[in-house]
Amino acid sequence: MSALISVLRQAIQRSNDTTVEGRQRIYASARRGIERLLTRSDMPTGHGSLPTQLHKLEEAIKEIEREFSANDRGHTGPQLDGNLPDLSTDRRPRRIRAKSRT
């Protein structure tokens, strides 16, 4: 399972809004976040191009939507039961800049 799918599932679970509209808001937010991140001037290289990363996000969204669609037809759908990994601890620690004394 891709990390993007896990992050999106976790966001849907946290929102408590699994409606189509609620999921679309989450997907739009993820798109904006990737665009902001990859267009930053201080972003290190090696994370792939914006179109590549957006394509990966769209594929993750399609996978989640397939699962919700299957769930709507009575099949087992996405597992939003609280057993998702806690991804908040996987973030890079923020650098704290020392204040210069002049």
N, CA, C and O atoms as a DFTB+ gen file, in Angstrom:
408 C
 N C O
     1  1       0.847      -1.166       0.000
     2  2       0.000       0.000       0.000
     3  2       0.898       1.236       0.000
     4  3       1.866       1.303       0.757
     5  1       0.579       2.201      -0.838
     6  2       1.419       3.378      -0.921
     7  2       1.193       4.290       0.277
     8  3       0.141       4.262       0.915
     9  1       2.190       5.081       0.558
    10  2       2.095       6.034       1.664
    11  2       0.998       7.055       1.398
    12  3       0.318       7.495       2.325
    13  1       0.825       7.432       0.136
    14  2      -0.228       8.391      -0.193
    15  2      -1.610       7.844       0.146
    16  3      -2.461       8.565       0.667
    17  1      -1.824       6.587      -0.147
    18  2      -3.118       5.969       0.178
    19  2      -3.321       5.979       1.692
    20  3      -4.414       6.286       2.169
    21  1      -2.291       5.651       2.437
    22  2      -2.397       5.646       3.895
    23  2      -2.713       7.028       4.437
    24  3      -3.555       7.177       5.323
    25  1      -2.040       8.033       3.907
    26  2      -2.257       9.404       4.371
    27  2      -3.676       9.859       4.040
    28  3      -4.342      10.477       4.870
    29  1      -4.134       9.557       2.840
    30  2      -5.492       9.946       2.458
    31  2      -6.535       9.222       3.298
    32  3      -7.511       9.834       3.732
    33  1      -6.345       7.947       3.529
    34  2      -7.288       7.200       4.368
    35  2      -7.334       7.787       5.777
    36  3      -8.405       7.935       6.367
    37  1      -6.171       8.113       6.298
    38  2      -6.117       8.683       7.642
    39  2      -6.834      10.035       7.681
    40  3      -7.544      10.330       8.642
    41  1      -6.655      10.849       6.651
    42  2      -7.332      12.145       6.599
    43  2      -8.846      11.967       6.528
    44  3      -9.587      12.704       7.178
    45  1      -9.307      11.002       5.749
    46  2     -10.746      10.729       5.652
    47  2     -11.273      10.264       6.998
    48  3     -12.343      10.693       7.431
    49  1     -10.538       9.403       7.650
    50  2     -10.965       8.897       8.952
    51  2     -11.045      10.033       9.971
    52  3     -12.012      10.123      10.727
    53  1     -10.038      10.894       9.993
    54  2     -10.027      12.005      10.949
    55  2     -11.162      12.985      10.687
    56  3     -11.692      13.587      11.622
    57  1     -11.536      13.149       9.430
    58  2     -12.578      14.127       9.097
    59  2     -13.968      13.640       9.503
    60  3     -14.887      14.447       9.643
    61  1     -14.128      12.355       9.689
    62  2     -15.434      11.751       9.983
    63  2     -16.463      12.074       8.903
    64  3     -17.666      12.033       9.164
    65  1     -16.009      12.391       7.713
    66  2     -16.904      12.692       6.594
    67  2     -16.477      11.839       5.411
    68  3     -15.585      12.213       4.649
    69  1     -17.115      10.704       5.269
    70  2     -16.751       9.797       4.183
    71  2     -17.635       9.979       2.961
    72  3     -17.618       9.158       2.044
    73  1     -18.412      11.068       2.952
    74  2     -19.240      11.337       1.772
    75  2     -18.340      11.687       0.596
    76  3     -17.162      11.999       0.770
    77  1     -18.908      11.630      -0.593
    78  2     -18.155      11.990      -1.797
    79  2     -17.634      13.418      -1.657
    80  3     -16.478      13.693      -1.978
    81  1     -18.482      14.321      -1.181
    82  2     -18.081      15.719      -1.051
    83  2     -16.946      15.881      -0.042
    84  3     -16.005      16.638      -0.276
    85  1     -17.038      15.175       1.065
    86  2     -15.985      15.243       2.084
    87  2     -14.668      14.707       1.560
    88  3     -13.611      15.288       1.809
    89  1     -14.728      13.610       0.842
    90  2     -13.499      13.051       0.278
    91  2     -12.907      13.986      -0.768
    92  3     -11.688      14.141      -0.843
    93  1     -13.769      14.618      -1.584
    94  2     -13.268      15.537      -2.608
    95  2     -12.547      16.733      -1.974
    96  3     -11.553      17.218      -2.514
    97  1     -13.049      17.206      -0.828
    98  2     -12.361      18.304      -0.132
    99  2     -10.975      17.863       0.323
   100  3     -10.012      18.622       0.219
   101  1     -10.876      16.652       0.819
   102  2      -9.585      16.126       1.269
   103  2      -8.636      15.973       0.083
   104  3      -7.459      16.321       0.185
   105  1      -9.131      15.462      -1.029
   106  2      -8.284      15.289      -2.207
   107  2      -7.794      16.644      -2.723
   108  3      -6.631      16.782      -3.102
   109  1      -8.679      17.641      -2.738
   110  2      -8.284      18.979      -3.207
   111  2      -7.215      19.564      -2.294
   112  3      -6.272      20.201      -2.763
   113  1      -7.362      19.349      -1.011
   114  2      -6.361      19.832      -0.060
   115  2      -5.016      19.142      -0.282
   116  3      -3.968      19.781      -0.198
   117  1      -5.046      17.852      -0.563
   118  2      -3.804      17.108      -0.825
   119  2      -3.129      17.620      -2.096
   120  3      -1.906      17.753      -2.143
   121  1      -3.922      17.904      -3.120
   122  2      -3.352      18.443      -4.358
   123  2      -2.664      19.783      -4.103
   124  3      -1.541      20.013      -4.553
   125  1      -3.357      20.666      -3.371
   126  2      -2.767      21.976      -3.061
   127  2      -1.489      21.821      -2.242
   128  3      -0.515      22.542      -2.462
   129  1      -1.493      20.889      -1.303
   130  2      -0.313      20.672      -0.481
   131  2       0.888      20.207      -1.283
   132  3       2.003      20.686      -1.076
   133  1       0.662      19.282      -2.193
   134  2       1.766      18.799      -3.042
   135  2       2.272      19.923      -3.930
   136  3       3.480      20.090      -4.094
   137  1       1.357      20.695      -4.503
   138  2       1.767      21.806      -5.352
   139  2       2.594      22.826      -4.563
   140  3       3.630      23.290      -5.038
   141  1       2.134      23.170      -3.363
   142  2       2.882      24.121      -2.528
   143  2       4.258      23.582      -2.185
   144  3       5.258      24.293      -2.286
   145  1       4.303      22.333      -1.783
   146  2       5.562      21.736      -1.364
   147  2       6.575      21.672      -2.504
   148  3       7.738      22.033      -2.326
   149  1       6.136      21.218      -3.666
   150  2       7.073      21.015      -4.765
   151  2       7.435      22.292      -5.512
   152  3       8.371      22.287      -6.311
   153  1       6.728      23.367      -5.276
   154  2       7.091      24.620      -5.919
   155  2       7.909      25.527      -5.007
   156  3       8.266      26.641      -5.391
   157  1       8.202      25.056      -3.816
   158  2       9.042      25.841      -2.906
   159  2      10.458      25.904      -3.459
   160  3      10.969      24.924      -3.999
   161  1      11.076      27.050      -3.322
   162  2      12.424      27.221      -3.852
   163  2      13.463      26.464      -3.038
   164  3      14.531      26.146      -3.561
   165  1      13.181      26.167      -1.778
   166  2      14.156      25.469      -0.934
   167  2      13.924      23.962      -0.888
   168  3      14.511      23.266      -0.060
   169  1      13.071      23.460      -1.773
   170  2      12.779      22.027      -1.809
   171  2      13.961      21.283      -2.417
   172  3      14.379      21.591      -3.533
   173  1      14.504      20.306      -1.691
   174  2      15.618      19.539      -2.251
   175  2      15.184      18.756      -3.492
   176  3      14.023      18.365      -3.615
   177  1      16.112      18.536      -4.392
   178  2      15.803      17.751      -5.584
   179  2      15.666      16.280      -5.200
   180  3      16.064      15.876      -4.108
   181  1      15.118      15.512      -6.077
   182  2      14.991      14.080      -5.823
   183  2      13.598      13.660      -5.397
   184  3      13.359      12.477      -5.155
   185  1      12.672      14.606      -5.300
   186  2      11.312      14.256      -4.911
   187  2      10.408      14.065      -6.116
   188  3       9.217      13.795      -5.965
   189  1      10.958      14.200      -7.290
   190  2      10.171      14.023      -8.498
   191  2       9.535      15.336      -8.926
   192  3       9.452      16.291      -8.154
   193  1       9.095      15.357     -10.154
   194  2       8.487      16.570     -10.684
   195  2       7.062      16.705     -10.167
   196  3       6.457      15.738      -9.704
   197  1       6.546      17.906     -10.254
   198  2       5.175      18.164      -9.839
   199  2       4.193      17.278     -10.598
   200  3       3.330      16.667      -9.968
   201  1       4.287      17.182     -11.935
   202  2       3.346      16.298     -12.641
   203  2       3.448      14.836     -12.193
   204  3       2.437      14.141     -12.101
   205  1       4.655      14.380     -11.919
   206  2       4.837      12.989     -11.473
   207  2       4.172      12.764     -10.125
   208  3       3.465      11.774      -9.935
   209  1       4.394      13.672      -9.196
   210  2       3.815      13.522      -7.861
   211  2       2.293      13.667      -7.896
   212  3       1.584      12.946      -7.194
   213  1       1.797      14.587      -8.701
   214  2       0.339      14.730      -8.829
   215  2      -0.276      13.484      -9.463
   216  3      -1.384      13.086      -9.102
   217  1       0.437      12.869     -10.407
   218  2      -0.049      11.618     -11.009
   219  2      -0.133      10.522      -9.938
   220  3      -1.110       9.773      -9.893
   221  1       0.875      10.429      -9.089
   222  2       0.858       9.427      -8.017
   223  2      -0.313       9.680      -7.076
   224  3      -0.975       8.742      -6.632
   225  1      -0.565      10.953      -6.775
   226  2      -1.698      11.287      -5.913
   227  2      -3.009      10.880      -6.575
   228  3      -3.880      10.301      -5.926
   229  1      -3.152      11.178      -7.860
   230  2      -4.389      10.817      -8.566
   231  2      -4.597       9.307      -8.587
   232  3      -5.729       8.838      -8.471
   233  1      -3.530       8.550      -8.733
   234  2      -3.647       7.087      -8.698
   235  2      -4.089       6.616      -7.307
   236  3      -4.903       5.700      -7.192
   237  1      -3.561       7.231      -6.270
   238  2      -3.970       6.882      -4.902
   239  2      -5.446       7.216      -4.692
   240  3      -6.178       6.437      -4.083
   241  1      -5.882       8.371      -5.195
   242  2      -7.289       8.766      -5.083
   243  2      -8.179       7.767      -5.812
   244  3      -9.219       7.366      -5.288
   245  1      -7.781       7.367      -7.009
   246  2      -8.565       6.379      -7.764
   247  2      -8.706       5.078      -6.989
   248  3      -9.782       4.479      -6.971
   249  1      -7.633       4.638      -6.353
   250  2      -7.671       3.396      -5.564
   251  2      -8.662       3.526      -4.409
   252  3      -9.466       2.622      -4.178
   253  1      -8.611       4.622      -3.698
   254  2      -9.531       4.821      -2.578
   255  2     -10.966       4.888      -3.080
   256  3     -11.864       4.301      -2.476
   257  1     -11.185       5.595      -4.176
   258  2     -12.539       5.701      -4.711
   259  2     -13.057       4.355      -5.213
   260  3     -14.249       4.072      -5.098
   261  1     -12.174       3.522      -5.767
   262  2     -12.589       2.156      -6.159
   263  2     -13.050       1.382      -4.931
   264  3     -14.037       0.649      -4.984
   265  1     -12.339       1.546      -3.841
   266  2     -12.717       0.835      -2.618
   267  2     -14.055       1.333      -2.081
   268  3     -14.886       0.531      -1.655
   269  1     -14.271       2.649      -2.097
   270  2     -15.556       3.171      -1.644
   271  2     -16.670       2.714      -2.563
   272  3     -17.770       2.410      -2.101
   273  1     -16.399       2.660      -3.859
   274  2     -17.398       2.202      -4.820
   275  2     -17.757       0.741      -4.562
   276  3     -18.930       0.369      -4.593
   277  1     -16.758      -0.072      -4.312
   278  2     -17.004      -1.485      -4.012
   279  2     -17.807      -1.614      -2.727
   280  3     -18.686      -2.470      -2.624
   281  1     -17.511      -0.776      -1.758
   282  2     -18.237      -0.797      -0.491
   283  2     -19.699      -0.419      -0.706
   284  3     -20.585      -0.989      -0.070
   285  1     -19.957       0.538      -1.599
   286  2     -21.322       0.947      -1.906
   287  2     -22.108      -0.189      -2.556
   288  3     -23.331      -0.253      -2.433
   289  1     -21.398      -1.090      -3.252
   290  2     -22.056      -2.228      -3.904
   291  2     -22.166      -3.430      -2.972
   292  3     -22.608      -4.501      -3.388
   293  1     -21.766      -3.256      -1.715
   294  2     -21.908      -4.350      -0.760
   295  2     -20.656      -5.158      -0.543
   296  3     -20.670      -6.102       0.247
   297  1     -19.563      -4.822      -1.220
   298  2     -18.306      -5.526      -1.011
   299  2     -17.537      -4.828       0.099
   300  3     -17.886      -3.726       0.523
   301  1     -16.503      -5.479       0.552
   302  2     -15.706      -4.844       1.576
   303  2     -14.963      -3.659       0.981
   304  3     -14.388      -3.753      -0.104
   305  1     -14.982      -2.573       1.682
   306  2     -14.372      -1.337       1.206
   307  2     -13.163      -0.971       2.028
   308  3     -12.553      -1.830       2.665
   309  1     -12.820       0.281       2.018
   310  2     -11.624       0.728       2.735
   311  2     -11.773       0.516       4.229
   312  3     -12.859       0.655       4.792
   313  1     -10.693       0.186       4.838
   314  2     -10.693      -0.067       6.267
   315  2     -10.459       1.243       6.997
   316  3      -9.321       1.699       7.111
   317  1     -11.527       1.848       7.491
   318  2     -11.435       3.095       8.227
   319  2     -11.830       2.850       9.679
   320  3     -12.597       3.617      10.260
   321  1     -11.307       1.793      10.250
   322  2     -11.729       1.385      11.581
   323  2     -10.773       1.787      12.689
   324  3     -10.871       1.264      13.799
   325  1      -9.869       2.683      12.425
   326  2      -8.953       3.135      13.462
   327  2      -7.656       2.359      13.520
   328  3      -6.814       2.658      14.367
   329  1      -7.457       1.383      12.664
   330  2      -6.235       0.586      12.686
   331  2      -5.176       1.127      11.737
   332  3      -4.270       0.396      11.338
   333  1      -5.283       2.396      11.374
   334  2      -4.306       2.988      10.472
   335  2      -3.054       3.364      11.248
   336  3      -3.124       3.655      12.442
   337  1      -1.923       3.359      10.583
   338  2      -0.691       3.742      11.272
   339  2      -0.720       5.215      11.629
   340  3      -1.317       6.021      10.915
   341  1      -0.084       5.567      12.723
   342  2       0.034       6.957      13.119
   343  2       1.195       7.555      12.348
   344  3       2.357       7.311      12.675
   345  1       0.886       8.331      11.336
   346  2       1.919       8.894      10.479
   347  2       2.472      10.202      11.020
   348  3       3.426      10.748      10.465
   349  1       1.887      10.707      12.090
   350  2       2.338      11.993      12.611
   351  2       3.755      11.918      13.164
   352  3       4.444      12.937      13.221
   353  1       4.201      10.741      13.572
   354  2       5.547      10.616      14.120
   355  2       6.587      10.412      13.040
   356  3       7.784      10.411      13.327
   357  1       6.146      10.237      11.784
   358  2       7.084      10.014      10.692
   359  2       7.546      11.303      10.035
   360  3       8.302      11.277       9.063
   361  1       7.099      12.417      10.559
   362  2       7.469      13.691       9.962
   363  2       8.883      14.083      10.354
   364  3       9.385      13.729      11.421
   365  1       9.505      14.825       9.451
   366  2      10.834      15.335       9.752
   367  2      10.727      16.355      10.869
   368  3       9.801      17.165      10.874
   369  1      11.659      16.334      11.818
   370  2      11.610      17.349      12.859
   371  2      11.896      18.722      12.256
   372  3      12.730      18.871      11.362
   373  1      11.200      19.689      12.755
   374  2      11.376      21.049      12.269
   375  2      12.658      21.632      12.848
   376  3      12.950      21.475      14.034
   377  1      13.400      22.293      12.006
   378  2      14.642      22.908      12.468
   379  2      14.320      24.186      13.220
   380  3      13.516      25.003      12.771
   381  1      14.943      24.344      14.343
   382  2      14.758      25.544      15.137
   383  2      15.985      26.415      14.936
   384  3      17.114      26.009      15.215
   385  1      15.742      27.602      14.453
   386  2      16.846      28.503      14.191
   387  2      17.149      29.305      15.455
   388  3      16.253      29.840      16.109
   389  1      18.413      29.367      15.768
   390  2      18.830      30.166      16.914
   391  2      18.699      31.638      16.562
   392  3      19.066      32.062      15.466
   393  1      18.181      32.399      17.489
   394  2      18.041      33.839      17.249
   395  2      19.422      34.458      17.344
   396  3      20.187      34.200      18.273
   397  1      19.710      35.279      16.359
   398  2      21.026      35.933      16.382
   399  2      20.952      37.150      17.296
   400  3      19.978      37.903      17.307
   401  1      21.991      37.299      18.033
   402  2      22.055      38.440      18.947
   403  2      22.965      39.484      18.314
   404  3      24.157      39.254      18.111
   405  1      22.401      40.591      18.020
   406  2      23.191      41.661      17.403
   407  2      23.274      42.859      18.287
   408  3      23.901      43.853      17.922
